[in-house]
Each structure stands twice: as structure tokens, then as C-alpha cells.
Amino acid sequence: MGNPTNNVRILLTINYYAGWFKNGAMVSFPASLRSHVAALEEYGSIKIAATYEPDEGFKYLESGFSNNFSSVLHPEVWEKITHVKTAKGY
């Protein structure tokens, strides 16, 4: 849907991966959104591999993007998804 106003709106896209895929992608959010992300995780019974940065100086337009969709195990990501039950039992 287009934006019919003069107000800037943020477009947020998130890629979903199965827990067993172990992709190293992390999403950066300002710290003030931590409770909102937690609510989304609880509502959707999902785990978002997120990092949080201080609100002051956070520039979402300068967020990094990686098109590396390979399955790579990074310890910090594995800690966030280790509780996820998968069909293969990993």
C-alpha cells in the first residue's frame, strides 16, 4: 500500500528461517523497541535474532544488509534459537 501522506513511514521486512538452518543473520533494533520485539516473539511463538543498539544515534537507514543466505552457525545466534524445536530434532 502506498503512503498517501507526507509523513515518512518505516518499512520493516524480516526474513524467516527454520531453527535448524542456523543462518547468522541478525536484525538491529533501537533499544526502545526491545519490549515490542519481545511482544511479537510471544504473540507469534517465534524467536527474533535481534541485537539492540542505543536509541541515541541509531540510524535505521544505515542498517546493514547481507544477502548471504548460507547456513552458518554463529554462537550468538545459536544461543537465541537453541530452544526452538524443529522437525529434525536439532
Secondary structure as UniProt FT lines:
FT   HELIX           19..21
FT   STRAND          27..30
FT   HELIX           31..33
FT   HELIX           34..44
FT   STRAND          50..53
FT   TURN            56..57
FT   HELIX           60..62
FT   HELIX           75..81
FT   TURN            82..83
FT   TURN            87..88
//
